[in-house]
Amino acid sequence: MKLSLVLLLLILVPPSLGAQSKTGWRSATTEELKAVLPLRAPVEKERIETEMRTASGIVNSHGKAIAGVVLITAGYSADGKYSHYLIVQAPITIADIALTPGSYVFGWQRTEDGLVVKFYEAASGVERGTAVAHRMAQGSRVESFRLWPPADQPILQIGRFSLPYRLE
């Protein structure tokens, strides 16, 4: 009787639910994103408007979030230095760039190999590191910004390109 109950549960519980509980991270809801991402991001000496419809992120079982959004940089001194704002409430390593809890901005430049992505501390503008985002598989959906949950695929997606990440 117990064995058949266990087998029935294994059949009925979706695999993604099991994987999600192992990592403790899931996609953030719109309300959760609005709670952690500002409408005007503090970047160096500016307060730059964000494009909230592009917001994406993940949340863990303790309410910590890692989320980002596209910045509306027209008229600011961004000069191609940054295009996205990122809030980190739990340590994460994107490519080989370790980010501790805080606020960051990043920007990219297209090259033959992909996108060269540079990360900066939002408040000071101090560079934190550079990584190369590679083209995703053909047929992948284009996203201006998306942070995929680790149970799905641990990547940060910019357009057709992605950077792997790992949670610390």
N, CA and C atoms as an extended XYZ file, in Angstrom:
504
Properties=species:S:1:pos:R:3:atomname:S:1:resname:S:1:resid:I:1 pbc="F F F"
N         0.822       -1.188        0.000 N   MET     1
C         0.000        0.000        0.000 CA  MET     1
C         0.878        1.269        0.000 C   MET     1
N         1.882        1.317        0.906 N   LYS     2
C         2.771        2.482        0.973 CA  LYS     2
C         3.566        2.629       -0.314 C   LYS     2
N         4.035        1.531       -0.860 N   LEU     3
C         4.807        1.580       -2.096 CA  LEU     3
C         3.965        2.126       -3.245 C   LEU     3
N         2.716        1.697       -3.346 N   SER     4
C         1.861        2.191       -4.423 CA  SER     4
C         1.550        3.675       -4.249 C   SER     4
N         1.440        4.157       -3.014 N   LEU     5
C         1.212        5.572       -2.760 CA  LEU     5
C         2.435        6.399       -3.193 C   LEU     5
N         3.616        5.912       -2.872 N   VAL     6
C         4.852        6.593       -3.271 CA  VAL     6
C         4.958        6.627       -4.790 C   VAL     6
N         4.679        5.518       -5.444 N   LEU     7
C         4.732        5.475       -6.907 CA  LEU     7
C         3.717        6.427       -7.529 C   LEU     7
N         2.523        6.487       -6.957 N   LEU     8
C         1.497        7.395       -7.459 CA  LEU     8
C         1.953        8.843       -7.322 C   LEU     8
N         2.557        9.199       -6.199 N   LEU     9
C         3.063       10.561       -6.005 CA  LEU     9
C         4.173       10.896       -6.997 C   LEU     9
N         5.058        9.937       -7.252 N   LEU    10
C         6.132       10.163       -8.215 CA  LEU    10
C         5.595       10.411       -9.616 C   LEU    10
N         4.520        9.761       -9.945 N   ILE    11
C         3.910        9.935      -11.263 CA  ILE    11
C         3.182       11.267      -11.361 C   ILE    11
N         2.500       11.674      -10.285 N   LEU    12
C         1.661       12.866      -10.321 CA  LEU    12
C         2.409       14.173      -10.074 C   LEU    12
N         3.517       14.140       -9.353 N   VAL    13
C         4.264       15.367       -9.068 CA  VAL    13
C         5.157       15.689      -10.263 C   VAL    13
N         5.000       16.894      -10.849 N   PRO    14
C         5.827       17.246      -12.007 CA  PRO    14
C         7.308       17.281      -11.641 C   PRO    14
N         8.171       16.811      -12.552 N   PRO    15
C         9.610       16.814      -12.284 CA  PRO    15
C        10.153       18.194      -11.943 C   PRO    15
N         9.643       19.254      -12.588 N   SER    16
C        10.160       20.592      -12.323 CA  SER    16
C         9.886       21.018      -10.890 C   SER    16
N         8.784       20.546      -10.295 N   LEU    17
C         8.471       20.877       -8.913 CA  LEU    17
C         9.488       20.247       -7.983 C   LEU    17
N         9.865       19.027       -8.263 N   GLY    18
C        10.884       18.358       -7.459 CA  GLY    18
C        12.222       19.047       -7.576 C   GLY    18
N        12.602       19.442       -8.795 N   ALA    19
C        13.878       20.130       -9.002 CA  ALA    19
C        13.866       21.500       -8.350 C   ALA    19
N        12.710       22.158       -8.399 N   GLN    20
C        12.599       23.487       -7.817 CA  GLN    20
C        12.819       23.446       -6.311 C   GLN    20
N        12.271       22.434       -5.649 N   SER    21
C        12.417       22.374       -4.203 CA  SER    21
C        13.865       22.053       -3.809 C   SER    21
N        14.596       21.368       -4.676 N   LYS    22
C        15.998       21.065       -4.387 CA  LYS    22
C        16.842       22.339       -4.372 C   LYS    22
N        16.627       23.221       -5.326 N   THR    23
C        17.428       24.427       -5.408 CA  THR    23
C        16.879       25.534       -4.528 C   THR    23
N        15.571       25.540       -4.296 N   GLY    24
C        14.950       26.594       -3.509 CA  GLY    24
C        14.757       27.886       -4.276 C   GLY    24
N        15.069       27.925       -5.555 N   TRP    25
C        14.923       29.125       -6.373 CA  TRP    25
C        13.859       28.897       -7.434 C   TRP    25
N        13.061       29.930       -7.685 N   ARG    26
C        12.014       29.882       -8.713 CA  ARG    26
C        11.937       31.242       -9.383 C   ARG    26
N        11.192       31.323      -10.467 N   SER    27
C        10.991       32.607      -11.144 CA  SER    27
C        10.232       33.556      -10.221 C   SER    27
N        10.641       34.806      -10.208 N   ALA    28
C         9.964       35.824       -9.404 CA  ALA    28
C         8.673       36.243      -10.088 C   ALA    28
N         7.660       36.546       -9.287 N   THR    29
C         6.398       37.049       -9.827 CA  THR    29
C         6.553       38.535      -10.148 C   THR    29
N         5.610       39.071      -10.886 N   THR    30
C         5.616       40.496      -11.212 CA  THR    30
C         5.625       41.338       -9.942 C   THR    30
N         4.846       40.936       -8.955 N   GLU    31
C         4.781       41.678       -7.691 CA  GLU    31
C         6.127       41.633       -6.960 C   GLU    31
N         6.776       40.486       -6.949 N   GLU    32
C         8.085       40.363       -6.306 CA  GLU    32
C         9.128       41.218       -7.014 C   GLU    32
N         9.068       41.266       -8.340 N   LEU    33
C        10.004       42.091       -9.104 CA  LEU    33
C         9.782       43.576       -8.803 C   LEU    33
N         8.517       43.992       -8.747 N   LYS    34
C         8.208       45.390       -8.435 CA  LYS    34
C         8.678       45.767       -7.033 C   LYS    34
N         8.685       44.799       -6.118 N   ALA    35
C         9.099       45.062       -4.731 CA  ALA    35
C        10.610       45.272       -4.604 C   ALA    35
N        11.409       44.653       -5.478 N   VAL    36
C        12.869       44.759       -5.337 CA  VAL    36
C        13.529       45.682       -6.366 C   VAL    36
N        12.895       45.883       -7.502 N   LEU    37
C        13.501       46.718       -8.546 CA  LEU    37
C        12.915       48.126       -8.512 C   LEU    37
N        13.763       49.141       -8.578 N   PRO    38
C        13.262       50.519       -8.532 CA  PRO    38
C        12.734       50.994       -9.884 C   PRO    38
N        11.804       51.942       -9.846 N   LEU    39
C        11.338       52.567      -11.086 CA  LEU    39
C        12.421       53.475      -11.662 C   LEU    39
N        13.247       54.040      -10.767 N   ARG    40
C        14.405       54.848      -11.164 CA  ARG    40
C        15.609       54.284      -10.419 C   ARG    40
N        16.510       53.693      -11.166 N   ALA    41
C        17.672       53.024      -10.572 CA  ALA    41
C        18.768       54.023      -10.226 C   ALA    41
N        19.307       53.928       -8.999 N   PRO    42
C        20.435       54.782       -8.633 CA  PRO    42
C        21.725       54.258       -9.257 C   PRO    42
N        22.210       54.972      -10.265 N   VAL    43
C        23.415       54.568      -10.991 CA  VAL    43
C        24.386       55.739      -10.970 C   VAL    43
N        25.507       55.533      -10.267 N   GLU    44
C        26.492       56.588      -10.058 CA  GLU    44
C        25.766       57.830       -9.544 C   GLU    44
N        25.810       58.949      -10.277 N   LYS    45
C        25.169       60.177       -9.790 CA  LYS    45
C        23.784       60.392      -10.406 C   LYS    45
N        23.289       59.409      -11.125 N   GLU    46
C        22.010       59.529      -11.835 CA  GLU    46
C        20.941       58.657      -11.173 C   GLU    46
N        19.695       58.917      -11.512 N   ARG    47
C        18.582       58.032      -11.157 CA  ARG    47
C        17.885       57.741      -12.484 C   ARG    47
N        18.193       56.579      -13.058 N   ILE    48
C        17.787       56.256      -14.425 CA  ILE    48
C        16.523       55.406      -14.412 C   ILE    48
N        15.577       55.805      -15.250 N   GLU    49
C        14.298       55.095      -15.350 CA  GLU    49
C        14.518       53.670      -15.858 C   GLU    49
N        13.736       52.737      -15.318 N   THR    50
C        13.823       51.343      -15.736 CA  THR    50
C        12.606       50.980      -16.582 C   THR    50
N        12.773       49.999      -17.422 N   GLU    51
C        11.691       49.490      -18.285 CA  GLU    51
C        11.124       48.241      -17.616 C   GLU    51
N        10.180       48.426      -16.683 N   MET    52
C         9.706       47.330      -15.835 CA  MET    52
C         9.122       46.142      -16.613 C   MET    52
N         8.639       46.363      -17.817 N   ARG    53
C         8.097       45.221      -18.569 CA  ARG    53
C         9.195       44.235      -18.975 C   ARG    53
N        10.459       44.651      -18.872 N   THR    54
C        11.581       43.763      -19.199 CA  THR    54
C        12.154       43.078      -17.960 C   THR    54
N        11.584       43.355      -16.787 N   ALA    55
C        12.123       42.819      -15.529 CA  ALA    55
C        12.012       41.295      -15.479 C   ALA    55
N        13.036       40.684      -14.892 N   SER    56
C        13.068       39.235      -14.727 CA  SER    56
C        13.951       38.926      -13.532 C   SER    56
N        13.669       37.812      -12.879 N   GLY    57
C        14.505       37.444      -11.752 CA  GLY    57
C        14.086       36.133      -11.129 C   GLY    57
N        14.823       35.778      -10.091 N   ILE    58
C        14.540       34.557       -9.345 CA  ILE    58
C        14.482       34.896       -7.856 C   ILE    58
N        13.743       34.079       -7.117 N   VAL    59
C        13.565       34.270       -5.675 CA  VAL    59
C        13.767       32.926       -5.003 C   VAL    59
N        14.408       32.945       -3.818 N   ASN    60
C        14.577       31.680       -3.102 CA  ASN    60
C        13.518       31.528       -2.012 C   ASN    60
N        13.552       30.421       -1.324 N   SER    61
C        12.542       30.118       -0.310 CA  SER    61
C        12.642       31.031        0.907 C   SER    61
N        13.713       31.816        1.014 N   HIS    62
C        13.890       32.766        2.124 CA  HIS    62
C        13.521       34.190        1.717 C   HIS    62
N        12.996       34.358        0.493 N   GLY    63
C        12.587       35.678        0.024 CA  GLY    63
C        13.703       36.519       -0.563 C   GLY    63
N        14.900       35.958       -0.713 N   LYS    64
C        16.017       36.683       -1.340 CA  LYS    64
C        15.838       36.635       -2.849 C   LYS    64
N        16.125       37.747       -3.500 N   ALA    65
C        15.924       37.829       -4.946 CA  ALA    65
C        17.213       38.213       -5.664 C   ALA    65
N        17.301       37.775       -6.893 N   ILE    66
C        18.304       38.243       -7.842 CA  ILE    66
C        17.483       38.625       -9.063 C   ILE    66
N        17.489       39.909       -9.408 N   ALA    67
C        16.591       40.387      -10.455 CA  ALA    67
C        17.239       41.516      -11.231 C   ALA    67
N        16.795       41.665      -12.472 N   GLY    68
C        17.338       42.713      -13.310 CA  GLY    68
C        16.286       43.312      -14.218 C   GLY    68
N        16.650       44.425      -14.828 N   VAL    69
C        15.736       45.157      -15.691 CA  VAL    69
C        16.556       46.021      -16.651 C   VAL    69
N        15.990       46.326      -17.801 N   VAL    70
C        16.637       47.194      -18.783 CA  VAL    70
C        16.523       48.644      -18.312 C   VAL    70
N        17.613       49.390      -18.470 N   LEU    71
C        17.639       50.822      -18.152 CA  LEU    71
C        17.290       51.633      -19.393 C   LEU    71
N        16.563       52.716      -19.202 N   ILE    72
C        16.282       53.640      -20.298 CA  ILE    72
C        17.362       54.718      -20.201 C   ILE    72
N        18.437       54.536      -20.962 N   THR    73
C        19.646       55.364      -20.797 CA  THR    73
C        19.720       56.580      -21.715 C   THR    73
N        18.727       56.794      -22.572 N   ALA    74
C        18.772       57.962      -23.473 CA  ALA    74
C        18.864       59.245      -22.650 C   ALA    74
N        19.834       60.087      -22.993 N   GLY    75
C        19.987       61.361      -22.303 CA  GLY    75
C        20.864       61.300      -21.066 C   GLY    75
N        21.365       60.123      -20.699 N   TYR    76
C        22.241       60.000      -19.535 CA  TYR    76
C        23.674       59.774      -19.994 C   TYR    76
N        24.576       59.811      -19.066 N   SER    77
C        26.000       59.681      -19.399 CA  SER    77
C        26.456       58.225      -19.474 C   SER    77
N        25.572       57.323      -19.855 N   ALA    78
C        25.899       55.897      -19.910 CA  ALA    78
C        26.963       55.598      -20.965 C   ALA    78
N        26.909       56.299      -22.110 N   ASP    79
C        27.888       56.114      -23.185 CA  ASP    79
C        28.130       54.649      -23.525 C   ASP    79
N        27.097       53.836      -23.512 N   GLY    80
C        27.251       52.425      -23.837 CA  GLY    80
C        27.870       51.608      -22.724 C   GLY    80
N        28.159       52.232      -21.594 N   LYS    81
C        28.804       51.536      -20.477 CA  LYS    81
C        27.840       50.547      -19.832 C   LYS    81
N        26.594       50.929      -19.730 N   TYR    82
C        25.617       50.033      -19.115 CA  TYR    82
C        24.253       50.164      -19.773 C   TYR    82
N        23.511       49.067      -19.717 N   SER    83
C        22.178       49.021      -20.304 CA  SER    83
C        21.175       48.308      -19.391 C   SER    83
N        21.665       47.615      -18.370 N   HIS    84
C        20.814       46.837      -17.478 CA  HIS    84
C        21.183       47.099      -16.016 C   HIS    84
N        20.182       46.983      -15.153 N   TYR    85
C        20.357       47.144      -13.710 CA  TYR    85
C        20.089       45.795      -13.061 C   TYR    85
N        20.885       45.431      -12.072 N   LEU    86
C        20.793       44.120      -11.440 CA  LEU    86
C        20.842       44.268       -9.919 C   LEU    86
N        19.859       43.689       -9.232 N   ILE    87
C        19.829       43.632       -7.766 CA  ILE    87
C        20.229       42.221       -7.365 C   ILE    87
N        21.178       42.112       -6.461 N   VAL    88
C        21.646       40.812       -5.982 CA  VAL    88
C        21.455       40.779       -4.461 C   VAL    88
N        20.586       39.898       -3.976 N   GLN    89
C        20.358       39.765       -2.538 CA  GLN    89
C        20.969       38.493       -1.964 C   GLN    89
N        21.534       37.667       -2.817 N   ALA    90
C        22.241       36.451       -2.412 CA  ALA    90
C        23.430       36.299       -3.358 C   ALA    90
N        24.567       35.824       -2.863 N   PRO    91
C        25.757       35.725       -3.721 CA  PRO    91
C        25.506       34.891       -4.980 C   PRO    91
N        26.048       35.383       -6.080 N   ILE    92
C        25.919       34.706       -7.373 CA  ILE    92
C        27.215       34.920       -8.148 C   ILE    92
N        27.577       33.927       -8.949 N   THR    93
C        28.708       34.074       -9.859 CA  THR    93
C        28.157       33.954      -11.273 C   THR    93
N        28.326       35.020      -12.050 N   ILE    94
C        27.879       35.033      -13.441 CA  ILE    94
C        29.137       34.901      -14.285 C   ILE    94
N        29.173       33.833      -15.086 N   ALA    95
C        30.409       33.443      -15.786 CA  ALA    95
C        31.447       33.248      -14.692 C   ALA    95
N        32.503       34.039      -14.634 N   ASP    96
C        33.498       33.930      -13.560 CA  ASP    96
C        33.493       35.162      -12.661 C   ASP    96
N        32.409       35.942      -12.723 N   ILE    97
C        32.342       37.194      -11.959 CA  ILE    97
C        31.496       36.977      -10.708 C   ILE    97
N        32.156       37.008       -9.556 N   ALA    98
C        31.461       36.815       -8.280 CA  ALA    98
C        30.831       38.133       -7.849 C   ALA    98
N        29.524       38.103       -7.602 N   LEU    99
C        28.805       39.287       -7.153 CA  LEU    99
C        28.212       39.020       -5.772 C   LEU    99
N        28.535       39.890       -4.835 N   THR   100
C        27.986       39.804       -3.486 CA  THR   100
C        26.699       40.622       -3.456 C   THR   100
N        25.900       40.496       -2.402 N   PRO   101
C        24.668       41.290       -2.343 CA  PRO   101
C        24.942       42.780       -2.580 C   PRO   101
N        24.150       43.360       -3.456 N   GLY   102
C        24.307       44.769       -3.809 CA  GLY   102
C        23.608       45.077       -5.124 C   GLY   102
N        23.880       46.247       -5.660 N   SER   103
C        23.296       46.707       -6.923 CA  SER   103
C        24.396       46.834       -7.964 C   SER   103
N        24.096       46.381       -9.163 N   TYR   104
C        25.076       46.381      -10.253 CA  TYR   104
C        24.417       46.875      -11.538 C   TYR   104
N        25.235       47.317      -12.457 N   VAL   105
C        24.790       47.617      -13.812 CA  VAL   105
C        25.714       46.857      -14.750 C   VAL   105
N        25.213       46.569      -15.919 N   PHE   106
C        26.069       45.957      -16.926 CA  PHE   106
C        25.663       46.423      -18.300 C   PHE   106
N        26.629       46.378      -19.185 N   GLY   107
C        26.412       46.741      -20.569 CA  GLY   107
C        27.171       45.769      -21.450 C   GLY   107
N        26.932       45.836      -22.744 N   TRP   108
C        27.554       44.872      -23.644 CA  TRP   108
C        27.918       45.524      -24.967 C   TRP   108
N        28.851       44.856      -25.651 N   GLN   109
C        29.227       45.229      -27.018 CA  GLN   109
C        29.278       43.958      -27.841 C   GLN   109
N        28.777       44.019      -29.042 N   ARG   110
C        28.739       42.873      -29.947 CA  ARG   110
C        30.127       42.656      -30.539 C   ARG   110
N        30.557       41.375      -30.593 N   THR   111
C        31.804       40.993      -31.252 CA  THR   111
C        31.515       39.773      -32.111 C   THR   111
N        32.534       39.289      -32.816 N   GLU   112
C        32.361       38.075      -33.621 CA  GLU   112
C        32.055       36.864      -32.748 C   GLU   112
N        32.580       36.847      -31.538 N   ASP   113
C        32.397       35.700      -30.641 CA  ASP   113
C        31.105       35.744      -29.844 C   ASP   113
N        30.423       36.871      -29.807 N   GLY   114
C        29.202       36.998      -29.013 CA  GLY   114
C        29.060       38.409      -28.477 C   GLY   114
N        28.730       38.517      -27.205 N   LEU   115
C        28.624       39.811      -26.544 CA  LEU   115
C        29.691       39.896      -25.460 C   LEU   115
N        30.435       40.961      -25.444 N   VAL   116
C        31.358       41.223      -24.343 CA  VAL   116
C        30.545       42.011      -23.320 C   VAL   116
N        30.327       41.417      -22.155 N   VAL   117
C        29.483       41.999      -21.123 CA  VAL   117
C        30.357       42.455      -19.960 C   VAL   117
N        30.204       43.721      -19.574 N   LYS   118
C        30.976       44.287      -18.464 CA  LYS   118
C        30.033       44.628      -17.319 C   LYS   118
N        30.409       44.193      -16.112 N   PHE   119
C        29.634       44.439      -14.900 CA  PHE   119
C        30.311       45.517      -14.065 C   PHE   119
N        29.496       46.401      -13.481 N   TYR   120
C        29.970       47.500      -12.652 CA  TYR   120
C        29.120       47.588      -11.385 C   TYR   120
N        29.704       48.111      -10.321 N   GLU   121
C        28.918       48.448       -9.137 CA  GLU   121
C        28.069       49.653       -9.510 C   GLU   121
N        26.778       49.605       -9.195 N   ALA   122
C        25.877       50.676       -9.620 CA  ALA   122
C        26.209       52.012       -8.956 C   ALA   122
N        26.487       52.007       -7.684 N   ALA   123
C        26.697       53.267       -6.958 CA  ALA   123
C        27.993       53.957       -7.339 C   ALA   123
N        29.068       53.189       -7.521 N   SER   124
C        30.386       53.785       -7.743 CA  SER   124
C        30.856       53.747       -9.194 C   SER   124
N        30.319       52.834       -9.983 N   GLY   125
C        30.789       52.665      -11.358 CA  GLY   125
C        32.065       51.852      -11.457 C   GLY   125
N        32.517       51.268      -10.348 N   VAL   126
C        33.731       50.452      -10.351 CA  VAL   126
C        33.458       49.155      -11.110 C   VAL   126
N        34.346       48.845      -12.062 N   GLU   127
C        34.180       47.627      -12.859 CA  GLU   127
C        34.412       46.387      -11.992 C   GLU   127
N        33.527       45.384      -12.136 N   ARG   128
C        33.631       44.137      -11.376 CA  ARG   128
C        34.122       42.973      -12.228 C   ARG   128
N        34.010       43.081      -13.541 N   GLY   129
C        34.500       42.007      -14.391 CA  GLY   129
C        33.870       42.014      -15.764 C   GLY   129
N        34.470       41.203      -16.643 N   THR   130
C        34.027       41.094      -18.031 CA  THR   130
C        33.855       39.624      -18.391 C   THR   130
N        32.815       39.340      -19.152 N   ALA   131
C        32.553       37.969      -19.614 CA  ALA   131
C        32.048       38.022      -21.054 C   ALA   131
N        32.143       36.897      -21.745 N   VAL   132
C        31.622       36.806      -23.110 CA  VAL   132
C        30.369       35.942      -23.095 C   VAL   132
N        29.251       36.542      -23.516 N   ALA   133
C        27.993       35.814      -23.652 CA  ALA   133
C        27.964       35.189      -25.042 C   ALA   133
N        27.564       33.924      -25.097 N   HIS   134
C        27.549       33.196      -26.367 CA  HIS   134
C        26.131       33.014      -26.886 C   HIS   134
N        26.034       32.888      -28.208 N   ARG   135
C        24.733       32.714      -28.857 CA  ARG   135
C        24.070       31.433      -28.359 C   ARG   135
N        22.777       31.539      -28.099 N   MET   136
C        21.995       30.380      -27.667 CA  MET   136
C        21.636       29.532      -28.891 C   MET   136
N        21.062       28.386      -28.639 N   ALA   137
C        20.677       27.476      -29.720 CA  ALA   137
C        19.654       28.133      -30.649 C   ALA   137
N        19.718       27.745      -31.929 N   GLN   138
C        18.749       28.236      -32.906 CA  GLN   138
C        17.344       27.949      -32.408 C   GLN   138
N        16.442       28.888      -32.649 N   GLY   139
C        15.054       28.698      -32.247 CA  GLY   139
C        14.763       29.175      -30.831 C   GLY   139
N        15.800       29.613      -30.106 N   SER   140
C        15.571       30.136      -28.762 CA  SER   140
C        14.856       31.477      -28.857 C   SER   140
N        13.968       31.715      -27.922 N   ARG   141
C        13.227       32.968      -27.893 CA  ARG   141
C        14.159       34.118      -27.507 C   ARG   141
N        14.022       35.235      -28.176 N   VAL   142
C        14.824       36.415      -27.876 CA  VAL   142
C        14.192       37.143      -26.688 C   VAL   142
N        15.011       37.465      -25.679 N   GLU   143
C        14.553       38.188      -24.485 CA  GLU   143
C        15.489       39.372      -24.267 C   GLU   143
N        14.941       40.558      -23.989 N   SER   144
C        15.827       41.686      -23.703 CA  SER   144
C        16.621       41.433      -22.433 C   SER   144
N        16.011       40.746      -21.479 N   PHE   145
C        16.705       40.310      -20.271 CA  PHE   145
C        15.888       39.196      -19.637 C   PHE   145
N        16.562       38.122      -19.254 N   ARG   146
C        15.878       37.068      -18.516 CA  ARG   146
C        16.887       36.317      -17.661 C   ARG   146
N        16.533       36.155      -16.405 N   LEU   147
C        17.315       35.338      -15.493 CA  LEU   147
C        16.504       34.069      -15.278 C   LEU   147
N        16.977       32.986      -15.833 N   TRP   148
C        16.263       31.715      -15.772 CA  TRP   148
C        16.488       31.063      -14.403 C   TRP   148
N        15.470       30.390      -13.839 N   PRO   149
C        15.670       29.654      -12.583 CA  PRO   149
C        16.678       28.527      -12.794 C   PRO   149
N        17.461       28.199      -11.775 N   PRO   150
C        18.493       27.169      -11.936 CA  PRO   150
C        17.921       25.798      -12.284 C   PRO   150
N        16.705       25.501      -11.893 N   ALA   151
C        16.108       24.210      -12.222 CA  ALA   151
C        15.816       24.098      -13.721 C   ALA   151
N        15.533       25.222      -14.382 N   ASP   152
C        15.284       25.214      -15.832 CA  ASP   152
C        16.605       25.213      -16.588 C   ASP   152
N        17.360       26.275      -16.421 N   GLN   153
C        18.702       26.399      -16.994 CA  GLN   153
C        19.352       27.601      -16.320 C   GLN   153
N        20.464       27.408      -15.657 N   PRO   154
C        21.093       28.502      -14.927 CA  PRO   154
C        21.847       29.462      -15.854 C   PRO   154
N        21.077       30.319      -16.528 N   ILE   155
C        21.685       31.301      -17.426 CA  ILE   155
C        21.037       32.662      -17.246 C   ILE   155
N        21.809       33.677      -17.550 N   LEU   156
C        21.327       35.043      -17.687 CA  LEU   156
C        21.274       35.278      -19.191 C   LEU   156
N        20.111       35.610      -19.707 N   GLN   157
C        19.927       35.771      -21.149 CA  GLN   157
C        19.791       37.240      -21.506 C   GLN   157
N        20.551       37.647      -22.529 N   ILE   158
C        20.487       38.992      -23.096 CA  ILE   158
C        20.261       38.806      -24.591 C   ILE   158
N        19.082       39.131      -25.065 N   GLY   159
C        18.773       38.931      -26.481 CA  GLY   159
C        18.854       37.460      -26.857 C   GLY   159
N        19.719       37.124      -27.811 N   ARG   160
C        19.929       35.729      -28.242 CA  ARG   160
C        21.151       35.113      -27.573 C   ARG   160
N        21.717       35.785      -26.579 N   PHE   161
C        22.975       35.367      -25.975 CA  PHE   161
C        22.772       35.052      -24.493 C   PHE   161
N        23.686       34.234      -23.954 N   SER   162
C        23.548       33.854      -22.547 CA  SER   162
C        24.893       33.742      -21.850 C   SER   162
N        24.830       33.947      -20.530 N   LEU   163
C        25.960       33.735      -19.642 CA  LEU   163
C        25.515       32.725      -18.581 C   LEU   163
N        26.345       31.740      -18.285 N   PRO   164
C        25.981       30.803      -17.222 CA  PRO   164
C        26.170       31.455      -15.841 C   PRO   164
N        25.398       31.001      -14.882 N   TYR   165
C        25.596       31.474      -13.507 CA  TYR   165
C        25.512       30.312      -12.547 C   TYR   165
N        26.015       30.550      -11.351 N   ARG   166
C        25.840       29.571      -10.271 CA  ARG   166
C        25.600       30.349       -8.987 C   ARG   166
N        24.731       29.807       -8.177 N   LEU   167
C        24.401       30.430       -6.900 CA  LEU   167
C        25.375       29.937       -5.855 C   LEU   167
N        25.786       30.824       -4.987 N   GLU   168
C        26.776       30.468       -3.950 CA  GLU   168
C        26.086       30.062       -2.657 C   GLU   168
